[in-house]
Each structure stands twice: as C-alpha cells, then as structure tokens.
C-alpha cells in the first residue's frame, strides 16, 4: 500500500476496521491507493478467510522529526493531515536492513531511489529523518513523467489563465511532465541517453541536476554524510 497516513506505522492485518480506514487515504494517493484496495477486495471475495497483510510505503518515514514533516501553512491543515509523508518506504526499509553489511549501521546515508518514480531519503542509524517526497508521490525529484518540486503558482496559473480543471492539472503533473515532458521524446532514460536530440540531453541533465541538489539538501538535514546509495 502506498499510503498509511498517520495511523499505520507498521504492517497491519487487513480486517474490516483496517479496510475501512484505508479508504480515508484515497484522497491522498488518488492514483495508487484505489488499485491496491481493489486487489485486497478481489482476494477477499475469492477467499474471505485468507489472511492479508498491508505494508505501507509511508510507514518507514514515521520516524522523521516534526520539523521534517511540516509545511509552512496554518497549523490546522497539518493537524488535518496536510503534511509531508514520504514514499518508497518499502524500498528504503530494505536498503536500511542492508546498510550494516557495508559498515553503515549507524551512519548518515542518502539513498537515491531513481526510476520512473524517483525520490531520495536521508537515513541516519537505519531510520528515515527526511525525504524528498512530501504530501504526495508527485513531489520531490523529477521523474519519468512527473515534475517533482514545482512552484504552486504554476498550478494556479494553469487554472486561472489556461482554464485547466483538476483532472487536467493532475494529468499534466502525473503524465505529461518529467523526462517525457522536458524531452518530448520518452520517459525512458535508456532512450534519452541513446538520443542525439538536444531536448533529450537537456532532460537527462535536469534529472541529474535535481538528484544531486536533493542529495546535498538531505545531507544538510543530517549535518553530514557517510554514504551515498543508489537503487
């Protein structure tokens, strides 16, 4: 499961109460949460007695300090769940379990999870202390078809001056941006690296620039860096 909100900070057995609670997070992950819930429901229909365990991408980041989870907005919004959560937590948890093998059990490590969906995480002594992704999985690093960090005024501009509705904006953010949008060629890094088009080279350069800049930011959050991990 992508989203466990504030409630689910570790894997949970899916019972009627858990299943109902997970509906509350559809609004926070509209493209991902409904798909996972549909799978749970499908197996429940096939075999109601089958044990199902939900593991959450957000859970690994529950150790972050409050300062890393807040936006600079009115307090009541944070209290209502508008905050930074962080994602790709299942991947980061797997990496954290491997860090002792290379002498970084208690180190300060920046992990770059780079793919069609991309993020970065600051892990100190095996625990998440900061993440590039925030309220949603569209935040942070530039990705295959998502822009990552974007000035909110850009979205207001689209709505006010281009007449774009919520669905149009969401499509632009999730499907038409990132490597695909900048290059106009592909969201696949392999195709961009093989291309001679300047737009493709620019997309690769921007992807790398944003990753390097974010890694430095996360190192600053830990006040140091002992290792840089790519996955």
C-alpha positions in Angstrom: 0.0 0.0 0.0 1.3 3.4 -0.9 -0.4 5.3 1.9 -1.0 4.5 5.6 -1.4 8.1 6.7 -0.7 8.9 10.3 -2.4 5.8 11.6 -0.4 2.9 10.1 3.2 3.0 11.1 3.9 -0.8 10.7 2.3 -3.6 8.7 -1.3 -4.3 9.6 -3.6 -7.3 9.3 -6.5 -6.3 7.0 -9.7 -6.7 8.9 -13.0 -4.7 8.5 -11.7 -1.8 10.5 -8.4 -1.6 8.7 -10.1 -1.9 5.3 -12.5 0.9 6.1 -9.7 3.2 7.4 -7.7 2.8 4.2 -10.5 4.4 2.3 -9.6 7.6 4.1 -6.3 7.9 2.3 -7.6 7.6 -1.3 -7.7 11.4 -1.5 -4.0 11.5 -0.5 -2.9 9.0 -3.2 -5.7 9.0 -5.8 -3.7 7.1 -8.5 -2.3 4.4 -6.3 -4.5 3.7 -3.3 -7.6 2.6 -5.2 -5.6 0.0 -7.2 -4.2 -1.6 -4.0 -7.6 -1.6 -2.4 -9.1 -3.3 -5.4 -6.6 -6.1 -5.1 -7.5 -6.6 -1.4 -11.2 -6.6 -2.2 -10.7 -9.1 -5.1 -8.9 -11.6 -2.9 -11.4 -11.1 -0.1 -14.2 -12.1 -2.5 -12.3 -15.2 -3.6 -11.5 -16.3 0.0 -12.8 -14.2 2.9 -10.7 -16.2 5.3 -7.4 -15.6 3.5 -5.1 -13.5 5.7 -4.0 -10.3 4.1 -1.2 -8.0 5.4 -0.9 -4.4 4.3 2.6 -3.0 4.2 2.9 0.8 3.8 5.3 3.0 1.8 4.7 5.8 4.3 5.5 3.7 7.4 9.3 3.8 7.2 9.2 7.6 7.3 7.1 7.7 10.5 10.4 8.2 12.4 11.0 11.7 10.9 11.1 14.6 13.3 8.1 17.0 13.2 10.2 19.7 11.6 10.7 17.4 8.6 7.0 16.7 8.2 5.5 20.2 8.3 4.7 22.6 5.5 4.8 26.3 6.2 1.0 26.5 6.3 -1.6 27.1 9.1 -1.4 24.6 11.9 -4.9 23.3 11.5 -4.0 21.9 8.0 -1.2 19.9 9.4 -3.5 18.6 12.1 -6.0 17.5 9.4 -3.3 15.5 7.6 -1.8 18.0 5.1 1.8 17.3 5.8 4.9 15.6 4.4 4.7 11.8 4.5 7.4 10.4 2.2 7.0 7.4 0.0 9.0 4.5 -1.5 9.4 3.4 2.2 9.3 -0.3 1.5 12.4 0.1 -0.8 14.2 2.3 1.8 13.4 -0.2 4.6 15.0 -3.0 2.6 18.1 -0.8 2.0 18.3 0.1 5.6 18.5 -3.5 6.5 21.5 -4.0 4.2 23.5 -1.0 5.5 25.1 -2.9 8.4 26.7 -5.1 5.8 28.8 -2.2 4.5 29.6 -0.7 7.9 26.9 2.0 7.8 24.5 0.7 10.5 24.9 3.9 12.4 25.9 6.1 9.5 24.4 9.1 7.8 23.3 7.9 4.4 21.4 9.5 1.4 19.6 6.9 -0.7 18.6 7.8 -4.2 15.7 5.7 -5.5 15.9 6.5 -9.2 13.5 5.2 -11.7 10.3 6.2 -13.5 9.2 7.2 -10.0 12.1 8.8 -8.2 12.8 10.0 -4.7 15.7 10.4 -2.2 15.8 9.8 1.5 18.1 10.7 4.4 18.7 7.7 6.6 20.5 8.0 9.9 21.3 4.9 12.0 18.8 3.0 9.9 15.9 5.4 10.4 14.3 7.9 8.0 14.9 11.5 9.0 14.0 13.4 5.8 12.6 12.6 2.3 12.3 14.4 -1.0 8.7 13.3 -1.4 6.1 15.1 0.7 2.3 15.2 0.7 2.1 13.1 -2.4 4.2 10.9 -4.7 4.4 13.7 -7.3 6.7 15.8 -5.1 10.5 15.9 -4.9 12.8 14.7 -7.7 11.9 15.0 -11.4 10.6 11.6 -12.6 9.7 9.8 -15.8 6.5 11.8 -16.3 6.2 13.8 -13.1 7.9 17.2 -12.5 8.8 16.8 -8.8 9.1 20.1 -7.0 7.0 22.8 -8.7 6.0 26.3 -7.6 2.3 26.1 -6.6 1.8 29.3 -8.5 2.4 27.3 -11.7 -0.7 25.3 -11.0 -2.7 28.4 -10.2 -1.5 29.9 -13.5 -2.8 26.8 -15.4 -6.2 27.1 -13.7 -6.6 30.9 -13.9 -5.1 31.6 -17.3 -5.4 28.3 -19.2 -8.7 27.2 -17.9 -7.4 23.8 -16.7 -9.6 21.9 -14.2 -8.4 19.5 -11.5 -8.3 16.5 -13.9 -6.3 18.5 -16.5 -3.8 19.6 -13.8 -3.4 16.1 -12.4 -2.8 14.7 -15.9 -0.2 17.3 -16.5 1.6 16.6 -13.3 1.4 12.8 -13.4 1.5 12.0 -17.1 2.9 14.9 -19.2 5.9 16.2 -17.2 9.3 15.0 -16.1 11.7 13.3 -18.5 8.8 12.9 -21.0 7.7 16.5 -20.9 11.1 18.1 -21.0 12.5 15.8 -23.8 9.3 15.5 -25.8 10.8 12.0 -26.6 10.4 9.5 -23.9 10.2 8.8 -20.1 12.7 6.0 -20.5 16.2 7.1 -19.6 17.7 4.5 -21.9 16.0 6.0 -24.9 17.1 9.5 -23.9 20.7 8.5 -23.4 20.7 7.0 -26.9 19.1 10.1 -28.5 21.1 12.8 -30.2 18.3 15.4 -29.7 19.3 18.4 -27.5 16.0 18.2 -25.8 16.8 14.6 -24.7 20.2 15.7 -23.4 18.6 18.5 -21.5 16.1 16.2 -19.8 18.9 13.9 -18.6 20.9 16.9 -17.4 18.0 18.3 -15.5 17.2 14.8 -13.9 20.8 14.6 -12.7 21.0 18.2 -11.5 17.9 17.7 -9.4 19.1 14.4 -7.9 22.5 16.0 -7.0 20.8 19.0 -5.5 18.4 16.9 -3.4 21.2 14.7 -2.1 23.1 17.7 -0.9 19.9 19.0 0.8 19.3 15.7 2.6 22.9 15.6 3.7 22.4 19.0 5.2 19.4 17.8 7.1 21.6 15.1 8.8 24.5 17.6 9.2 26.8 15.2 7.5 27.2 12.3 5.0 28.9 8.9 5.4 27.4 7.2 2.3 25.5 7.7 -0.9 23.4 4.7 -2.1 21.7 4.4 -5.5 19.0 1.9 -6.2 
